Amino acid sequence: MNNSTKNSTENFFIIVPPSFEELALKEITFKWPLIIDLFSRLNNLPNESEYVENIKTMEKQIQIEKQIEQIYGGLLISLPENMGYLLNPILKIPTRILMRLTSFKCRDFPKLYNKIRKFPWNKYLKGQLPSIEASAEKSRLHHTGRIIETTKEAILNYYQGQPPSKKSLEEVKEINIENFSIYIRFENDICTVSIDTSGEALYKRSYKKFVNEAPLRENLASGLLLKLNEFIDFPEGEGKMLIDPMTGSGTFIIEAALFNTLNFTREYSFTLFPCFKKYISNYQTLQTLQTLHSSADDQLHHLQYQKYLAIDIDDKTITSTSKNFELLKSLNLNSIPIKLIKADVFEMSYVNLEPLKKVIIVNPPYGIRIKLELKFKNKVNFFQKLITTLLDNFKPNIIGIIVPRDISYKQFKLPTNILSLSVFPFIHGGLKLNFIIYKVI
């Protein structure tokens, strides 16, 4: 691991849902100036400081995409240690963020034990034994159970030589050990040791308390919203409204409204690292922020909606979702213009909305976890009827809809003025799905 100088960097592996790698890369690109801004505040670096200016110059000269290695299931990026930590409250698409601690060639357990035992764990642990996860591929050491036990024994032996202070041991009692994880990965006899900087999975936002049946994970929703945005090309200055006609617990609406905000409503494990202690005061100051203003504003503004309309048919869902929307007020954000109404989208007539461009995003029931009504002949008929109903009721400009992959969307008989722009395949909860984007011409 590099020394903690201001120019040293560490390797961070940003875990993202498979298929969402490019979207996660795009989010980092959009938010790169925000990442720099937050980093400069954490380190008491004025915006005009030489270090930050060097990063901004680098940003102008080199495309951010070229600095990031895209791997199946994630992104690998080299950043100053504290900058990497701050990806947690900024980014919405990742599942968690790991920091690479060390890497070495290893073909026997005694070497693994000695390498782990000699690592300076007191920089990241306070005396606790973290959760250990191991994987092995094309390596002599392939017994993951023994890898885990060897790692645990080595860390415990390290504590014997470097006993944690009484204060640290007292603090450990307050720590949720499950939120501290070490990852040991063997590939071609190379052992890579990483530590989780996130704690709980990042899609657990903490600002949505009430969840309804078959919800979509928050980070997937953010990714789909960013995908949808690729095809929104409304004239500059024209406002737009996001409509979710089967809103459930309001995931799409909430993720769209908060995409550009910082999530300091939950804890992250990096804040409990002993090496981060000297930054805690500045970090607590950052926690008073919800948004940052920077040169990214123009790009991020393009991702924002002026109004939101959420619709659902179920009384209990409306009650719980209204509570989720109420919780947004506790974030001290400017008033978010969300309207929630109870209605059956199939029974509605044309809704005369304000003169805004209308974007619909919907995660309808698939007939798997939530059964479809008997009035529909089959799944194709249901989705076909849903799309045509949305066209009639809302006169949208863009529609994004999730459809199971076992349904042939090419069989949909739709009006000639609706054009399929994109089909984005992804998996959620083991279900193979397509996110289909239509444009009304």
Sine and cosine of phi, psi and omega as CSV:
sin_phi,cos_phi,sin_psi,cos_psi,sin_omega,cos_omega
0.00,0.00,0.59,-0.81,-0.03,-1.00
-0.95,0.31,0.40,-0.92,0.10,-1.00
-0.94,0.35,0.40,-0.91,-0.07,-1.00
-1.00,0.08,0.90,0.43,0.15,-0.99
-0.99,-0.11,0.26,-0.96,-0.11,-0.99
-0.93,0.38,-0.33,0.94,0.00,-1.00
-0.98,-0.18,-0.01,1.00,-0.01,-1.00
-0.97,0.23,0.44,-0.90,0.00,-1.00
-0.74,-0.67,0.35,-0.94,0.08,-1.00
-0.81,-0.59,0.38,-0.92,0.04,-1.00
-1.00,-0.02,0.81,-0.59,0.04,-1.00
-0.91,-0.42,0.72,-0.70,0.08,-1.00
-0.95,-0.30,0.91,-0.42,-0.04,-1.00
-1.00,-0.06,0.96,-0.29,-0.01,-1.00
-0.98,0.19,0.80,-0.60,0.02,-1.00
-0.75,-0.66,0.38,-0.92,0.05,-1.00
-0.87,0.50,0.66,-0.75,0.06,-1.00
-0.79,0.61,0.64,-0.77,-0.06,-1.00
1.00,0.02,-0.26,0.96,-0.06,-1.00
-0.98,-0.19,0.19,0.98,-0.06,-1.00
-0.87,0.50,-0.74,0.67,-0.03,-1.00
-0.92,0.40,-0.59,0.81,0.03,-1.00
-0.93,0.38,-0.63,0.78,0.05,-1.00
-0.90,0.44,-0.62,0.78,0.05,-1.00
-0.90,0.44,-0.65,0.76,0.02,-1.00
-0.91,0.42,-0.63,0.78,0.02,-1.00
-0.88,0.47,-0.69,0.72,0.03,-1.00
-0.88,0.48,-0.66,0.75,0.01,-1.00
-0.87,0.49,-0.72,0.69,0.02,-1.00
-0.87,0.49,-0.66,0.75,-0.17,-0.99
-0.99,-0.14,0.12,0.99,-0.05,-1.00
-0.82,0.58,-0.74,0.68,0.05,-1.00
-0.88,0.47,-0.53,0.85,0.04,-1.00
-0.93,0.38,-0.63,0.78,0.03,-1.00
-0.88,0.48,-0.69,0.72,0.02,-1.00
-0.90,0.44,-0.68,0.73,-0.02,-1.00
-0.87,0.49,-0.76,0.65,-0.02,-1.00
-0.90,0.43,-0.64,0.77,0.02,-1.00
-0.88,0.48,-0.68,0.74,-0.02,-1.00
-0.91,0.41,-0.59,0.81,0.02,-1.00
-0.93,0.36,-0.66,0.75,0.00,-1.00
-0.88,0.47,-0.59,0.81,-0.08,-1.00
-0.99,-0.15,0.20,0.98,-0.02,-1.00
0.83,0.55,0.59,0.81,0.04,-1.00
-0.99,-0.15,0.86,-0.51,0.08,-1.00
-0.90,0.45,0.46,-0.89,-0.05,-1.00
-0.85,0.53,-0.45,0.89,-0.03,-1.00
-1.00,0.01,0.07,1.00,-0.02,-1.00
-0.87,0.50,0.46,-0.89,-0.07,-1.00
-0.86,0.50,-0.64,0.77,-0.07,-1.00
-0.92,0.40,-0.74,0.67,-0.01,-1.00
-0.91,0.41,-0.63,0.77,0.02,-1.00
-0.89,0.46,-0.59,0.81,0.04,-1.00
-0.89,0.46,-0.64,0.77,0.02,-1.00
-0.92,0.40,-0.66,0.75,0.00,-1.00
-0.91,0.42,-0.61,0.79,0.05,-1.00
-0.90,0.44,-0.67,0.74,0.04,-1.00
-0.87,0.49,-0.64,0.77,0.00,-1.00
-0.87,0.49,-0.63,0.77,-0.02,-1.00
-0.96,0.29,-0.54,0.84,-0.12,-0.99
-1.00,0.03,-0.50,0.87,-0.09,-1.00
-0.82,-0.57,0.72,-0.69,0.05,-1.00
-0.91,0.41,0.70,-0.72,-0.05,-1.00
-0.85,0.53,-0.59,0.81,-0.05,-1.00
-0.84,0.55,-0.53,0.85,-0.07,-1.00
-0.97,0.24,-0.23,0.97,0.01,-1.00
-1.00,-0.02,-0.14,0.99,-0.12,-0.99
-0.90,-0.44,0.78,-0.63,0.06,-1.00
-1.00,0.00,0.83,-0.56,-0.03,-1.00
-1.00,-0.06,0.85,-0.53,-0.03,-1.00
-0.83,-0.57,0.45,-0.89,0.05,-1.00
-0.84,0.55,0.85,-0.53,0.02,-1.00
1.00,0.09,0.16,0.99,0.03,-1.00
0.12,-0.99,-0.03,-1.00,0.00,-1.00
-0.77,-0.63,0.64,-0.77,0.05,-1.00
-0.92,-0.38,0.83,-0.56,-0.06,-1.00
-0.66,-0.75,0.60,-0.80,0.04,-1.00
-0.98,-0.22,0.85,-0.53,-0.06,-1.00
-0.61,-0.79,0.36,-0.93,0.22,-0.98
-0.82,0.57,0.60,-0.80,-0.16,-0.99
-0.78,0.62,-0.77,0.64,-0.04,-1.00
-0.93,0.37,-0.47,0.88,0.05,-1.00
-0.93,0.37,-0.64,0.77,0.04,-1.00
-0.89,0.46,-0.64,0.77,0.04,-1.00
-0.86,0.52,-0.64,0.77,-0.12,-0.99
-0.96,0.28,-0.09,1.00,0.12,-0.99
-0.90,0.44,-0.45,0.89,-0.06,-1.00
-0.86,0.50,-0.81,0.59,-0.01,-1.00
-0.98,0.20,-0.18,0.98,-0.07,-1.00
-1.00,-0.06,-0.72,0.70,-0.16,-0.99
-1.00,0.07,0.55,-0.84,-0.06,-1.00
-0.95,-0.31,-0.38,0.92,-0.12,-0.99
-1.00,0.04,-0.55,0.84,-0.04,-1.00
-0.88,0.47,0.41,-0.91,0.11,-0.99
-1.00,0.01,-0.66,0.75,0.09,-1.00
-0.26,-0.97,0.23,-0.97,-0.07,-1.00
-0.79,-0.62,0.86,-0.51,0.01,-1.00
-0.98,-0.22,0.54,-0.84,0.14,-0.99
-0.93,-0.38,0.79,-0.62,0.02,-1.00
-0.96,0.29,0.82,-0.57,-0.02,-1.00
-1.00,-0.07,-0.70,0.72,-0.02,-1.00
-0.30,-0.95,0.32,-0.95,0.00,-1.00
-0.52,-0.85,0.66,-0.75,-0.05,-1.00
-0.35,-0.94,0.39,-0.92,0.07,-1.00
-0.98,0.18,0.71,-0.71,-0.08,-1.00
-0.47,-0.88,0.80,-0.60,0.00,-1.00
-0.80,-0.60,0.15,0.99,0.05,-1.00
-0.50,-0.86,0.40,-0.91,-0.08,-1.00
-0.94,0.34,-0.58,0.81,0.08,-1.00
-0.84,0.54,-0.64,0.77,0.02,-1.00
-0.93,0.38,-0.66,0.75,0.05,-1.00
-0.85,0.52,-0.72,0.70,-0.01,-1.00
-0.87,0.50,-0.74,0.68,-0.06,-1.00
-0.92,0.38,-0.64,0.77,0.01,-1.00
-0.91,0.42,-0.69,0.73,0.00,-1.00
-0.93,0.37,-0.66,0.75,-0.05,-1.00
-0.90,0.44,-0.54,0.84,-0.07,-1.00
-1.00,0.04,-0.10,0.99,-0.01,-1.00
-0.95,0.30,0.63,-0.77,-0.03,-1.00
-0.97,0.24,0.98,0.21,-0.09,-1.00
-0.93,0.38,-0.35,0.94,-0.03,-1.00
-0.92,0.38,-0.14,0.99,0.10,-1.00
-0.97,0.25,-0.42,0.91,-0.13,-0.99
-0.83,-0.56,-0.36,0.93,-0.04,-1.00
-0.87,-0.50,0.44,-0.90,-0.04,-1.00
-0.94,-0.33,0.24,0.97,-0.03,-1.00
0.88,-0.48,-0.11,0.99,0.00,-1.00
-0.99,0.14,0.40,-0.92,0.12,-0.99
-0.99,-0.13,0.95,-0.32,-0.09,-1.00
-0.96,0.28,0.24,-0.97,0.16,-0.99
-0.92,0.39,0.67,-0.74,-0.02,-1.00
-0.90,-0.44,0.78,-0.63,0.11,-0.99
-0.86,-0.51,0.66,-0.75,-0.08,-1.00
-0.72,-0.70,0.53,-0.85,0.12,-0.99
-0.61,-0.79,0.46,-0.89,-0.03,-1.00
-0.54,-0.84,0.69,-0.73,0.00,-1.00
-0.54,-0.84,0.78,-0.63,0.05,-1.00
0.80,0.60,0.70,0.71,-0.03,-1.00
-0.70,-0.71,0.46,-0.89,0.02,-1.00
-0.90,0.44,-0.63,0.78,0.09,-1.00
-1.00,0.03,0.96,-0.27,-0.09,-1.00
-0.81,-0.59,-0.09,1.00,0.00,-1.00
-0.99,0.12,0.99,-0.13,-0.12,-0.99
-0.90,0.44,-0.54,0.84,0.02,-1.00
-0.89,0.46,-0.68,0.73,0.01,-1.00
-0.95,0.31,-0.56,0.83,0.07,-1.00
-0.86,0.50,-0.69,0.72,0.00,-1.00
-0.90,0.44,-0.73,0.68,-0.02,-1.00
-0.90,0.43,-0.64,0.77,0.02,-1.00
-0.90,0.44,-0.66,0.76,0.02,-1.00
-0.90,0.44,-0.69,0.73,0.03,-1.00
-0.87,0.48,-0.73,0.69,0.00,-1.00
-0.87,0.49,-0.64,0.76,-0.03,-1.00
-0.92,0.38,-0.64,0.76,0.02,-1.00
-0.92,0.39,-0.66,0.75,0.04,-1.00
-0.89,0.45,-0.62,0.78,0.04,-1.00
-0.92,0.39,-0.58,0.82,0.06,-1.00
-0.86,0.51,-0.67,0.74,0.00,-1.00
-0.90,0.44,-0.49,0.87,0.04,-1.00
-0.91,0.42,-0.60,0.80,0.02,-1.00
-1.00,0.08,-0.42,0.91,-0.01,-1.00
-0.77,-0.63,0.95,0.30,-0.08,-1.00
-0.87,0.48,0.74,-0.68,0.07,-1.00
-0.93,0.36,0.46,-0.89,-0.01,-1.00
-0.93,0.36,0.31,-0.95,0.04,-1.00
-0.88,0.48,-0.60,0.80,0.02,-1.00
-0.90,0.44,-0.67,0.74,0.03,-1.00
-0.89,0.46,-0.66,0.75,0.01,-1.00
-0.91,0.42,-0.57,0.82,0.07,-1.00
-0.92,0.40,-0.65,0.76,0.01,-1.00
-0.92,0.40,-0.54,0.84,0.00,-1.00
-0.87,0.49,-0.56,0.83,-0.02,-1.00
-0.89,0.46,-0.42,0.91,-0.02,-1.00
-1.00,-0.03,-0.08,1.00,-0.09,-1.00
-1.00,-0.02,0.68,-0.73,0.16,-0.99
-0.98,0.18,0.98,-0.21,-0.10,-0.99
-0.85,0.53,-0.50,0.87,-0.03,-1.00
-0.89,0.46,-0.34,0.94,-0.01,-1.00
-1.00,0.05,0.05,1.00,0.06,-1.00
-0.90,-0.43,0.90,-0.44,-0.06,-1.00
-0.74,-0.67,0.66,-0.75,0.14,-0.99
-0.93,-0.36,0.71,-0.71,-0.01,-1.00
-0.93,-0.38,0.83,-0.56,0.05,-1.00
-0.94,-0.35,0.87,-0.49,-0.05,-1.00
-0.82,-0.57,0.83,-0.55,0.08,-1.00
-0.96,-0.27,0.77,-0.64,0.11,-0.99
-0.54,-0.84,0.85,-0.52,-0.03,-1.00
0.80,0.60,0.67,0.74,0.05,-1.00
0.93,0.37,0.19,0.98,0.11,-0.99
-0.99,-0.17,0.84,-0.54,0.01,-1.00
-0.99,-0.13,0.83,-0.56,0.06,-1.00
-0.91,-0.42,0.80,-0.59,-0.01,-1.00
-0.95,-0.32,0.80,-0.59,-0.02,-1.00
-0.77,-0.64,0.40,-0.92,0.08,-1.00
-0.85,-0.52,0.63,-0.78,0.02,-1.00
-0.98,0.21,0.82,-0.57,0.02,-1.00
-0.99,-0.11,-0.08,1.00,-0.14,-0.99
-1.00,-0.07,-0.67,0.74,-0.16,-0.99
1.00,0.01,-0.83,-0.56,0.09,-1.00
-0.88,0.47,0.44,-0.90,0.04,-1.00
-0.80,0.60,0.62,-0.78,-0.13,-0.99
-0.93,0.36,-0.29,0.96,0.05,-1.00
-0.97,0.25,-0.13,0.99,0.12,-0.99
-1.00,0.07,1.00,0.02,-0.16,-0.99
-0.96,0.27,-0.52,0.86,-0.03,-1.00
1.00,0.09,-0.28,0.96,-0.01,-1.00
-1.00,-0.09,0.11,0.99,0.12,-0.99
-0.83,-0.55,0.94,-0.35,-0.15,-0.99
-0.99,-0.11,-0.43,0.90,-0.13,-0.99
-0.93,-0.36,0.86,-0.50,-0.08,-1.00
-0.89,-0.46,0.72,-0.69,0.02,-1.00
-0.99,-0.15,-0.09,-1.00,-0.09,-1.00
-0.92,0.39,0.66,-0.75,0.06,-1.00
0.77,0.63,0.82,0.57,-0.02,-1.00
-0.97,0.24,0.39,-0.92,0.11,-0.99
-1.00,-0.03,0.71,-0.71,0.01,-1.00
-0.88,0.47,0.59,-0.81,-0.12,-0.99
-0.88,0.48,-0.65,0.76,-0.03,-1.00
-0.94,0.34,-0.50,0.86,0.09,-1.00
-0.93,0.37,-0.65,0.76,0.02,-1.00
-0.88,0.48,-0.69,0.72,0.03,-1.00
-0.88,0.47,-0.65,0.76,0.03,-1.00
-0.89,0.45,-0.67,0.74,0.01,-1.00
-0.93,0.38,-0.59,0.80,0.07,-1.00
-0.89,0.45,-0.63,0.78,0.03,-1.00
-0.93,0.36,-0.60,0.80,0.07,-1.00
-0.89,0.45,-0.70,0.72,0.02,-1.00
-0.86,0.51,-0.62,0.79,-0.04,-1.00
-0.89,0.46,-0.44,0.90,0.00,-1.00
-0.86,0.51,-0.41,0.91,-0.11,-0.99
-0.94,-0.34,0.17,0.99,0.06,-1.00
-1.00,-0.09,0.94,-0.35,-0.06,-1.00
-0.80,-0.60,0.70,0.71,-0.01,-1.00
-0.93,0.38,0.48,-0.88,0.03,-1.00
-0.83,0.55,0.57,-0.82,-0.02,-1.00
-0.86,0.51,0.70,-0.71,0.03,-1.00
0.99,-0.11,-0.24,0.97,0.02,-1.00
-1.00,0.09,0.79,-0.61,0.01,-1.00
-0.97,0.23,0.29,-0.96,0.01,-1.00
-0.62,-0.78,0.47,-0.88,-0.01,-1.00
-0.89,-0.46,0.67,-0.74,0.09,-1.00
-0.98,-0.19,0.78,-0.63,-0.04,-1.00
-0.86,-0.51,0.79,-0.61,0.11,-0.99
-0.87,-0.49,0.98,-0.21,-0.12,-0.99
-0.99,0.17,-0.15,0.99,0.08,-1.00
-0.71,-0.71,0.92,0.38,-0.32,-0.95
-0.95,0.30,-0.40,0.92,-0.03,-1.00
0.86,0.51,-0.79,-0.61,-0.02,-1.00
-1.00,0.10,0.12,0.99,0.11,-0.99
1.00,0.07,0.36,0.93,-0.11,-0.99
-0.86,0.51,-0.76,0.65,-0.03,-1.00
-0.87,0.49,-0.70,0.72,-0.03,-1.00
-0.90,0.44,-0.72,0.70,-0.03,-1.00
-0.91,0.42,-0.70,0.71,-0.02,-1.00
-0.91,0.42,-0.60,0.80,0.04,-1.00
-0.92,0.38,-0.68,0.73,-0.04,-1.00
-0.92,0.39,-0.51,0.86,-0.10,-0.99
-0.95,-0.31,0.17,0.99,-0.09,-1.00
-0.85,0.53,-0.58,0.81,-0.07,-1.00
-0.99,-0.10,0.16,0.99,-0.04,-1.00
-0.99,-0.16,0.23,-0.97,0.06,-1.00
-0.99,-0.14,0.72,-0.70,-0.03,-1.00
-0.99,-0.14,1.00,-0.05,0.10,-1.00
-0.96,-0.28,0.34,0.94,-0.03,-1.00
-1.00,0.08,-0.04,1.00,-0.03,-1.00
-0.68,-0.73,0.18,-0.98,0.01,-1.00
-1.00,-0.04,0.43,-0.90,0.10,-0.99
-0.79,-0.61,0.59,-0.81,-0.10,-0.99
-0.91,0.41,-0.48,0.88,-0.03,-1.00
-0.88,0.48,-0.45,0.90,-0.02,-1.00
-0.94,0.35,-0.25,0.97,0.01,-1.00
-0.98,-0.18,0.01,1.00,0.07,-1.00
-0.92,0.39,0.75,-0.67,0.06,-1.00
-0.81,0.58,-0.58,0.82,-0.01,-1.00
-0.93,0.36,-0.26,0.97,-0.01,-1.00
-1.00,-0.06,-0.12,0.99,-0.13,-0.99
-0.83,0.55,-0.62,0.78,-0.06,-1.00
-0.93,0.37,-0.23,0.97,-0.01,-1.00
-0.98,-0.21,-0.04,1.00,-0.13,-0.99
-0.85,0.53,-0.67,0.75,-0.02,-1.00
-0.87,0.49,-0.73,0.69,0.03,-1.00
-0.91,0.40,-0.60,0.80,0.00,-1.00
-0.90,0.43,-0.65,0.76,0.03,-1.00
-0.90,0.44,-0.53,0.85,0.10,-1.00
-0.92,0.39,-0.65,0.76,0.03,-1.00
-0.88,0.48,-0.52,0.85,-0.06,-1.00
-0.91,0.42,-0.23,0.97,0.06,-1.00
-0.99,0.15,-0.17,0.99,-0.01,-1.00
-1.00,0.03,0.52,-0.85,0.14,-0.99
-0.90,-0.44,-0.54,0.84,0.03,-1.00
-0.67,-0.75,0.32,-0.95,0.07,-1.00
-0.83,-0.56,0.57,-0.82,0.02,-1.00
-0.96,-0.28,0.76,-0.65,-0.04,-1.00
-0.35,-0.94,-0.17,-0.99,0.01,-1.00
-0.93,0.36,-0.09,1.00,0.03,-1.00
-1.00,0.09,-0.11,0.99,-0.12,-0.99
-0.80,0.59,-0.69,0.72,-0.05,-1.00
-0.88,0.47,-0.69,0.72,0.01,-1.00
-0.92,0.39,-0.69,0.72,-0.05,-1.00
-0.94,0.35,-0.54,0.84,0.03,-1.00
-0.87,0.49,-0.55,0.84,0.01,-1.00
-0.90,0.44,-0.38,0.93,-0.02,-1.00
-1.00,0.04,-0.08,1.00,-0.11,-0.99
-1.00,-0.06,0.46,-0.89,0.08,-1.00
-0.92,-0.40,0.52,-0.85,-0.02,-1.00
-0.99,0.11,-0.49,0.87,0.01,-1.00
-0.56,-0.83,0.36,-0.93,-0.03,-1.00
-0.72,-0.69,0.67,-0.74,0.05,-1.00
-0.80,-0.60,0.86,-0.51,0.00,-1.00
-0.89,-0.45,0.72,-0.69,-0.06,-1.00
-0.75,-0.66,0.64,-0.77,0.14,-0.99
-0.46,-0.89,0.40,-0.92,-0.11,-0.99
-1.00,-0.03,-0.35,0.94,-0.19,-0.98
-0.99,-0.10,0.73,-0.68,-0.03,-1.00
-0.89,0.46,-0.74,0.68,-0.02,-1.00
-0.89,0.46,-0.63,0.77,0.02,-1.00
-0.90,0.44,-0.68,0.73,0.01,-1.00
-0.87,0.50,-0.67,0.74,-0.01,-1.00
-0.89,0.45,-0.75,0.66,-0.04,-1.00
-0.94,0.34,-0.61,0.79,-0.01,-1.00
-0.93,0.37,-0.59,0.81,0.05,-1.00
-0.89,0.46,-0.55,0.83,0.07,-1.00
-0.92,0.38,-0.62,0.78,0.07,-1.00
-0.88,0.48,-0.68,0.73,0.01,-1.00
-0.92,0.40,-0.57,0.82,0.04,-1.00
-0.90,0.43,-0.58,0.81,-0.01,-1.00
-0.89,0.45,-0.42,0.91,0.01,-1.00
-0.88,0.47,-0.47,0.88,-0.02,-1.00
-0.91,0.41,-0.43,0.90,-0.01,-1.00
-0.95,0.30,-0.17,0.99,-0.01,-1.00
-0.99,0.10,0.00,1.00,0.03,-1.00
0.86,0.51,0.54,0.84,0.08,-1.00
-1.00,0.05,0.27,-0.96,0.15,-0.99
-0.88,0.47,0.42,-0.91,-0.05,-1.00
-0.80,0.60,0.82,-0.57,0.02,-1.00
-1.00,-0.09,0.89,-0.46,-0.11,-0.99
-0.97,0.23,0.99,0.15,0.00,-1.00
-0.94,-0.33,0.76,-0.64,0.09,-1.00
-0.91,-0.42,0.79,-0.61,-0.01,-1.00
-0.89,-0.46,0.81,-0.58,0.00,-1.00
-0.74,-0.67,0.49,-0.87,0.08,-1.00
-1.00,-0.08,0.83,-0.56,0.00,-1.00
-0.20,-0.98,0.41,-0.91,0.16,-0.99
-1.00,-0.09,0.92,-0.40,-0.10,-0.99
-0.85,0.53,-0.47,0.88,-0.02,-1.00
-0.98,0.22,-0.31,0.95,-0.02,-1.00
-0.97,-0.23,-0.07,1.00,-0.02,-1.00
-0.97,0.24,0.43,-0.90,0.16,-0.99
-0.97,-0.24,-0.04,-1.00,-0.07,-1.00
-0.83,0.56,0.78,-0.63,0.01,-1.00
-0.99,-0.16,0.91,-0.42,-0.01,-1.00
-0.99,0.12,1.00,-0.09,-0.06,-1.00
-1.00,-0.06,0.11,-0.99,0.00,-1.00
-0.89,0.45,0.36,-0.93,-0.05,-1.00
-0.96,0.29,0.89,0.45,0.09,-1.00
-0.90,-0.43,0.45,-0.89,0.14,-0.99
-0.91,0.41,0.67,-0.74,-0.13,-0.99
-0.92,-0.38,0.80,-0.61,0.02,-1.00
-0.87,-0.50,0.83,-0.55,0.02,-1.00
-0.96,-0.28,0.70,-0.71,0.15,-0.99
-0.74,-0.67,0.72,-0.70,-0.13,-0.99
-0.53,-0.85,0.67,-0.74,0.09,-1.00
-0.89,-0.46,1.00,0.08,-0.10,-1.00
-0.98,0.20,0.22,-0.97,0.11,-0.99
-0.90,0.43,0.59,-0.81,-0.06,-1.00
-0.99,-0.16,-0.10,1.00,-0.08,-1.00
0.99,0.12,0.26,0.96,-0.01,-1.00
-0.93,-0.37,-0.94,0.34,0.04,-1.00
-0.99,0.12,-0.55,0.84,0.07,-1.00
-0.88,-0.48,0.86,-0.52,-0.08,-1.00
-0.96,0.29,0.55,-0.83,0.07,-1.00
-0.99,0.12,0.43,-0.90,0.02,-1.00
-0.92,0.38,0.51,-0.86,-0.07,-1.00
-0.92,0.39,-0.30,0.95,-0.06,-1.00
-0.93,0.36,-0.21,0.98,0.04,-1.00
-0.99,-0.11,0.75,-0.66,-0.08,-1.00
-0.87,0.49,-0.68,0.74,-0.03,-1.00
-0.34,-0.94,-0.02,-1.00,-0.06,-1.00
-0.92,0.39,-0.62,0.79,0.03,-1.00
-0.87,0.49,-0.68,0.73,0.00,-1.00
-0.89,0.45,-0.64,0.77,0.01,-1.00
-0.88,0.47,-0.79,0.61,-0.06,-1.00
-0.92,0.38,-0.61,0.79,0.04,-1.00
-0.89,0.46,-0.71,0.71,0.01,-1.00
-0.91,0.41,-0.61,0.79,-0.01,-1.00
-0.89,0.46,-0.73,0.68,-0.04,-1.00
-0.90,0.44,-0.71,0.71,-0.01,-1.00
-0.92,0.40,-0.55,0.83,0.05,-1.00
-0.91,0.41,-0.67,0.74,0.03,-1.00
-0.88,0.47,-0.62,0.78,0.04,-1.00
-0.89,0.46,-0.69,0.72,-0.06,-1.00
-0.95,0.32,-0.64,0.77,-0.14,-0.99
-0.99,0.15,-0.51,0.86,-0.15,-0.99
-0.85,-0.53,-0.22,0.98,-0.05,-1.00
0.76,0.65,0.81,0.58,-0.08,-1.00
-0.97,0.25,0.28,-0.96,0.10,-0.99
-1.00,-0.09,-0.56,0.83,-0.02,-1.00
-0.68,-0.74,0.63,-0.78,0.10,-0.99
-0.78,-0.63,0.75,-0.66,0.16,-0.99
-0.87,-0.49,0.84,-0.55,-0.11,-0.99
-0.71,-0.70,0.66,-0.76,0.05,-1.00
-1.00,-0.01,0.78,-0.62,-0.04,-1.00
-0.73,-0.68,0.74,-0.67,0.07,-1.00
-0.85,0.53,0.58,-0.81,-0.06,-1.00
-0.93,0.36,-0.33,0.95,0.01,-1.00
-0.98,0.17,-0.03,1.00,0.08,-1.00
-0.98,-0.18,0.82,-0.58,-0.02,-1.00
-0.98,0.18,0.99,-0.13,-0.01,-1.00
-0.90,0.44,-0.33,0.94,0.02,-1.00
-0.94,0.34,-0.24,0.97,0.04,-1.00
-1.00,0.08,-0.16,0.99,-0.01,-1.00
-0.89,0.47,0.79,-0.61,0.08,-1.00
-1.00,-0.10,0.99,-0.14,-0.11,-0.99
-0.91,-0.41,0.34,-0.94,0.03,-1.00
-0.85,0.53,0.42,-0.91,-0.05,-1.00
-0.94,0.34,-0.26,0.96,-0.03,-1.00
-1.00,0.02,0.16,0.99,0.03,-1.00
-0.91,-0.41,0.80,-0.61,-0.12,-0.99
-0.89,-0.46,0.78,-0.62,0.06,-1.00
-0.98,0.21,0.86,-0.51,-0.06,-1.00
-0.99,-0.14,-0.56,0.83,-0.13,-0.99
-0.37,-0.93,0.56,-0.83,0.14,-0.99
-0.79,-0.61,0.92,-0.40,-0.09,-1.00
-0.93,-0.36,0.95,-0.32,-0.01,-1.00
-0.99,0.13,0.64,-0.77,0.08,-1.00
-0.40,-0.92,0.13,-0.99,-0.02,-1.00
-0.83,-0.56,0.68,-0.73,0.06,-1.00
-0.66,-0.75,0.87,-0.50,0.01,-1.00
0.86,0.52,0.54,0.84,-0.01,-1.00
1.00,0.10,-0.12,0.99,0.00,-1.00
-1.00,0.00,0.75,-0.66,0.05,-1.00
-1.00,0.05,0.87,-0.50,-0.14,-0.99
-0.78,-0.63,0.34,-0.94,0.17,-0.98
-0.87,-0.50,0.66,-0.75,0.16,-0.99
-0.97,-0.25,0.94,-0.33,-0.10,-0.99
-0.97,-0.22,0.77,-0.64,-0.02,-1.00
-0.93,-0.37,0.82,-0.57,0.01,-1.00
-0.91,-0.42,0.54,-0.84,0.12,-0.99
-0.87,-0.49,0.71,-0.71,0.04,-1.00
-1.00,-0.04,0.84,-0.53,-0.07,-1.00
-0.93,-0.37,0.00,0.00,0.00,0.00
